[in-house]
Amino acid sequence: MDKKATFEDVINGPYFIDDSKMPSAEESKNLVFPKELEKELDARLREISREFGLS
């Protein structure tokens, strides 16, 4: 379908993000990520930085 989305499509459709299930700022501070995941993320971020000449 090549129809351009209207404002109503965005507001009433799947494009709208419901953030009511997102954690609050206080809850976000208490999130703990596994060390292995943090290492993988850091490595990927360094790779992306090098790729785009940011480091």
Secondary structure, DSSP 8 states (H G I E B T S, - for coil): ------HHHHHHSTTS--GGGS--HHHHHT----HHHHHHHHHHHHHHHHHTT--
